[in-house]
Amino acid sequence: MWGENLLSGRRILLGVSGGIAAYKSVELLRLLQKSGADVRVAMTESAQKFVGRITFEAISGHPVFERMFDDAAGHEIRHINWAKDADAVVIAPATANIIGKIACGIADDALSTLMMAVTAPRLVCPAMNTHMFENRAVQRNLETLEKDGISVVAPGYGELACKTTGPGRLADPQEIAWRLVDVFTAKDLAGKRVVVSAGPTREPIDPVRYISNPSSGKMGYAVAQAAALRGGDVVLVSGPAVLADPLGVRVRRVSTAHEMAEAVLEECDSADIVVKAAAVSDYRPTDASAHKVKKEKDHLVLELEKTTDILAELGRRKTPGQILVGFAAETRELEKYAIEKMKKKNLDMIAANLVGGKDAGFDADTNTLRLFFPDGRNEKLPMMDKFTAATIILDHVAAILARKGGNGPM
Ligand SMILES: Cc1cc2nc3c(=O)[nH]c(=O)nc-3n(C[C@H](O)[C@H](O)[C@H](O)COP(=O)(O)O)c2cc1C
């Protein structure tokens, strides 16, 4: 679900201090680079006891800033120049020590001095033993950082390297990367309630079997994540999927088409935007067996009945200011079926794709979409990662919102 160009052209400064989790900052560095960022690394002396400078130099392609008074720097005043050049700074992991120094305005090494000169957005990602993290001084210092406008990325909960269990584990590098993307994302959906549905549904045949489809939920999760980053108040109604909850999104998990219908219809009443990306089963077994069906008969006929058409119901209930977006996955005659569906279900836009290929549709990380609008316009998007596709869909949603009664964000 991670977009390839999310940090394209951004200059990120990665600060590494001396904790066990320093090895994870190598993964973070790779992730930031993968999304197009140019990353420079500043390390404390202690950090180098955990991961060598050479690793960061080789991967970042830049010298590492580690010593204030370094002959190799020549006349360059690195702590000022690097601070000036950065679009954002992230310290991961941040030790109790560097947190304390930043909170108190101490500048006695390369990283802490550089932090003093930074005016760009700053993120600090604490990682330490639970007792250290819960120490009053550390908590006080973290509060000070937040008051000073520095974002703290809360550590995760779990078993730590020191064998204690509790908060203190460095936030997942993927989460840290999202937080950086968040810094650069315009909040054009602020104040908007967004409902997104995603994933397949499962219609039981008996307690151990069901009818479903190969939808992974990736498209809907990407829309939910992109909408939350743009400031939307987002709820994601998800059928069974193995994806991590998108950051800053309330997730409601359901299984059957009936549960999906109940949850979506409940949530949509007060929604400004509804994006229905779930692959809901059109039919379900009429009588699910209470016990496992035994392999006795040579032929077995399964009787099916229609499930609730959620999108049609949403179209009927749509209020004048509300925006309804649907998806259509077809194996043929894409344009004809997509336009028919858009009209029949009173949609403001439909995103359609042909399924069956390996780079698009179900379970792929990429999608090749065509967008259709009620006024006859359509837009053919090239193959792209699902997050980028979600961003383009939301650009259109924001534009439609702005046109509808002027209550839009733009
Ligand atoms: C094996 C080992 C692991 C450590 N892990 C952490 C840690 O995860 N978090 C932390 O705040 N300090 C940790 N420390 C303590 C710091 O390295 C120490 O406080 C140091 O002064 C931090 O310096 P710095 O903030 O300049 O990097 C660890 C020390 C050792 C010996």
The ligand as an SDF file (V2000), in Angstrom:
LIG
                    3D

 31 33  0  0  0  0  0  0  0  0999 V2000
   23.3200   -2.1700   25.4310 C   0  0  0  0  0  0  0  0  0  0  0  0
   22.7570   -0.8090   25.6430 C   0  0  0  0  0  0  0  0  0  0  0  0
   21.5100   -0.5120   25.1470 C   0  0  0  0  0  0  0  0  0  0  0  0
   20.9470    0.7540   25.3250 C   0  0  0  0  0  0  0  0  0  0  0  0
   19.7130    1.0070   24.8270 N   0  0  0  0  0  0  0  0  0  0  0  0
   19.1440    2.2030   25.0490 C   0  0  0  0  0  0  0  0  0  0  0  0
   17.8570    2.4900   24.5360 C   0  0  0  0  0  0  0  0  0  0  0  0
   17.2280    1.6670   23.8870 O   0  0  0  0  0  0  0  0  0  0  0  0
   17.3230    3.7080   24.8090 N   0  0  0  0  0  0  0  0  0  0  0  0
   17.9760    4.6570   25.5330 C   0  0  0  0  0  0  0  0  0  0  0  0
   17.4230    5.7250   25.7650 O   0  0  0  0  0  0  0  0  0  0  0  0
   19.2070    4.3990   26.0010 N   0  0  0  0  0  0  0  0  0  0  0  0
   19.8120    3.2210   25.7710 C   0  0  0  0  0  0  0  0  0  0  0  0
   21.0690    2.9850   26.2490 N   0  0  0  0  0  0  0  0  0  0  0  0
   21.7520    4.0300   26.9870 C   0  0  0  0  0  0  0  0  0  0  0  0
   22.3400    5.0880   26.0620 C   0  0  0  0  0  0  0  0  0  0  0  0
   23.2080    4.5020   25.1120 O   0  0  0  0  0  0  0  0  0  0  0  0
   23.0580    6.1470   26.8870 C   0  0  0  0  0  0  0  0  0  0  0  0
   22.1230    6.8260   27.6900 O   0  0  0  0  0  0  0  0  0  0  0  0
   23.8100    7.1230   26.0370 C   0  0  0  0  0  0  0  0  0  0  0  0
   24.3920    8.1070   26.8750 O   0  0  0  0  0  0  0  0  0  0  0  0
   22.9400    7.7810   25.0140 C   0  0  0  0  0  0  0  0  0  0  0  0
   23.6930    8.6990   24.2680 O   0  0  0  0  0  0  0  0  0  0  0  0
   23.1020    9.5150   23.0340 P   0  0  0  0  0  0  0  0  0  0  0  0
   21.7630   10.0210   23.4390 O   0  0  0  0  0  0  0  0  0  0  0  0
   24.0630   10.6100   22.8050 O   0  0  0  0  0  0  0  0  0  0  0  0
   23.0570    8.5960   21.8840 O   0  0  0  0  0  0  0  0  0  0  0  0
   21.6690    1.7370   26.0420 C   0  0  0  0  0  0  0  0  0  0  0  0
   22.9350    1.4280   26.5130 C   0  0  0  0  0  0  0  0  0  0  0  0
   23.4710    0.1890   26.3230 C   0  0  0  0  0  0  0  0  0  0  0  0
   24.8480   -0.1230   26.8720 C   0  0  0  0  0  0  0  0  0  0  0  0
  1  2  1  0
  2  3  1  0
  2 30  2  0
  3  4  2  0
  4  5  1  0
  4 28  1  0
  5  6  2  0
  6  7  1  0
  6 13  1  0
  7  8  2  0
  7  9  1  0
  9 10  1  0
 10 11  2  0
 10 12  1  0
 12 13  2  0
 13 14  1  0
 14 15  1  0
 14 28  1  0
 15 16  1  0
 16 17  1  0
 16 18  1  0
 18 19  1  0
 18 20  1  0
 20 21  1  0
 20 22  1  0
 22 23  1  0
 23 24  1  0
 24 25  2  0
 24 26  1  0
 24 27  1  0
 28 29  2  0
 29 30  1  0
 30 31  1  0
M  END
$$$$
